[in-house]
Structures are given as structure tokens and as C-alpha cells.
Amino acid sequence: MKELLCNDKIYVRFIALYSAGLILCVIAWLVGYYFLPEGVLRGGSVTARLAGEEVARNLTHEFGKIAILNLISGSLIILANMNLRINGYPLGYLIPLLWFTHYGLLLGTNSFSIAMPERMFLSFAVFTRSGLYEMAAYALVAVTTYTFPRYEIKRIFVTNPEKIDSKNRPLMKMEQKIGVILAVCILFLANLREVYMLKL
């Protein structure tokens, strides 16, 4: 798995991370659907509390609110990638995987701030929602900025963090810059889709 997640090619890293995230999402979705009460996680996250449970009257304002919250979330991935690599994996990889899991739980328990009419069982209809596209944007940010860490723990719980020589941290390549720009575009399109669904 490490050969895929830390591959030299961005698209290989992206497919590997996104696939791993989808697997976690499906598992969490099933757990939420079968074992957790409906709505149990509603309003439990910081972003959900900031977004609120009411749609802004002006949809431009609603889009701006969603986009800003998601951009802040995406910046957390970059900050994590800039600071630490553990056992060869950038810390920023962990964040999208956690969010994939959280999204699966939200689907399974119908814990969205603005709830669906009923719980959704496993269905490809999930691809008509914005969530998995937002996850795709976050995964793309993670794999395009994975060369940034300043510190490394070579063996977790065994070795202490070591500073990585700046000479061993390559400058951001053009393909990485394009990847970040593409991730932001995907994120904004997903946000537009979310606003459109809220309008219905």
C-alpha cells in the first residue's frame, strides 16, 4: 500500500488514497445505518455548528459560507503535511481518511445539519450529493502537498521526530501546483452542487 500512497505519480497516490477513503466510508456507512440511532451525530462537528441548521436566504452567501469552511478544512491538510511525516506517510493523509469515515457515519445515521427525508442505505445515489466530491478535493490536496514535511518520525512510538534537511524537501513542482488548483475547483463545484440541493 505504501508503494501506491507514496508513489512518484500524483494520480496513483490520489487513486490509492481516495479508494482507501471510500472503503472506510462504506464501512462507517454500514455501521451508522445498522448500529447507531438516527441523527446521533447531528451538529457534533465544528464545521456543522459553524454552518448552522438554516440555509441563508441569499444563496450566494450560503455558497460563500460553505466554501470558506471547506477551504479552512483543506488548509488543515496542508498544515499537517508541512509539519510531519510518520513511517514514511505524511500526516495530512490521515485527515481525509478521518473525514471519509465521518461522512460515512453521517450518511448511515442521517446526521446532516439539514437532514434527508430518511436514512440512505448503500446506493450509488450518494454520487448525486456533494460529499464524495469534497472528499476527492481533500484527497487531491493531500497527495499534491505530501512532499512538504519539516519533521519525520521514522518509527512511531520508537524514534523521536527528526528535522528534515531543507535540501531533501523538493520545491513544489508544476504538477503539484496544478493539482492544488484542480482540488480548489473541484471543491467549489461540489459546494455549488450542495447549494443547488439546498435550494430544491
N, C-alpha and C positions, 0 to 999 in steps of 0.2 A: 504493500500500500504506500509506503514511503516513497518508492520509486515513481509513483504516479503523482502524489501530492506535492513532491518536491522536484518534479520533472523540469527540465530546462524550458519546455514549451508551455506557454500560458494556457492554451486551450486544453492541454492534457491535465494540468493542475485544476483548471476550472471544472472539467467534466468529473474528475475524481472527487473534488470537494462537494460539488452540487449533488452528485449521486449519493455520497455518504450522508449528506443532509436530507435527501429525500427518504432514504431508508429510516433515519431517525424520526422524521416527520410522520411516516406511515405507522411506525411502532407507537409513537406517542398518541397519534390519532386514535388508534385502536384501544389503547389504554384509557384514554379520556372517554371514548364512546361507551365502553363496556363497564368501566370500573369507577368513574368519577361522576358526581352529581352535575346536572346541567347548570351552567353559569357559575360554577365554583371559582373560576379564576377571573371573573369579570372585574375590571378595574384594579387588578392586582399589580400591574406593571407601572413603572414611572411614566412611560410614554402614553399608556392608556389614560392615566389620570390627567396628564397634560392635555391630551386630545379632547377629553371630556366625552359626555354621552349625548350631546346635542350637536347637530350639524349647523354650521354657521349659515345665516341667511344668504350671505354673499358667497357663492361657490368659489370665487377667486380667493377669498380669504380662507376658505376651507382648504383649498389646494395649497396655499402658502403655508398654512399651519402644518399640514401633513408633510409637505416637502421639507420644511425646516427641521421637524422632528426626525425625519428619516436621514437627512444629511448629518445631523448631530450623531445619530446612531452609527452611520457609516464612518464618521471620523473616529469613533472609538476603536474600530478595527485597525485603522491606520496607526493610531497611537499605540495600540498593543503590538502591532508589527514593528514599530520603530524601537520598541524597548527590549523585547525578549524573544529568544528562540530556545525551546526546550526539547532536548533529544533530537535536534535537527528540525523540529517543527516550529514555525512561527506562532507566537501566542495568538495572533489575530485570527488564526484558523478556528480557534475554539469558539469565538463569538458567533459566527454564522451557524455553527453546529448547534449551539445552545438555542439560538433563535428559531432554527428549523424545528427543534424539539418543542419549544414553546408554542410555535404556530400549530403544530400537530395537536397539542393539548387544547388549544383554543378551538380548533375545528371539532375535535371529539366532544368537547363539553359545551360548545356554542357559547363561549365566554367573551365574544366580541363586545366592544362597548355598545355598538348598535347590533343587537342580536339578529340572527337569521330566524325565519319563521319556525324552524325546527332544527334539531341536530342533523348534520350531514354525515352519512356513512361514507366509507371509502368510495370515491367516484372521481372520474376524470373531469367532472364539472368543477372541481377545485381550480382547474386551469382557466376558468372564466373569471375567477377572483384575482385580486391584485397580489395576494400574499406571496405566492411562489415566484413571482417576477421580482418582487422586492428582495426576496431571498437570493435570487440569481444575481442581482446587483451587488448585494453584500458579499456573496461568494467571489464575484469578479474583483471587487476591491481587495479582498483578502489575498487572492492569488497574484494580483498585479503588484502588490506592495510588500511581498514576502521577503524581499532582499534587504529590508531596512534595519533589522535589529542591531542595537548597540551592545547588547549583552547576550550571553549564551550560557545555558545550563546544559552541559553535555550529558549528564546522567542525573535525572531528577531524584531528589532525596539523598543523593550521594555526593555530588560535587556542588560547590558554590558558584554563583554567577561569575562569569569572566567577561571582561570587556573585549569586544571585537575590534581589532585594529581597523581604522577607517579605510586602510588600503584594501582590506578584504571585504569591504562593503561597496559593491559597484554602484556607479551613478545610475539614476533611473533611465532606462532605455526608452526609445521612442514607442515601442510596442506596449510598454507599461503605461506610458502617458495616455496612449490611445485607449488602453484598457480601462483606465480610471474615467476618462471622458465618456466612454461607452457605458460604463456602470452608472454614471450620473444620468445619462439619457434614458437608460432602462428604468432607473428609479423614478424619474419624472413621469415617464409614460405609465408606469404602474400606479403612480399617485393620481394621474388623470383618470385612469380606469376606476380607481377607488372612489373619486369624487363623482364620476358618472353613475356608479352603482348607488351611491348615497342619494343621488338626485331622483332615482327611479322610485 
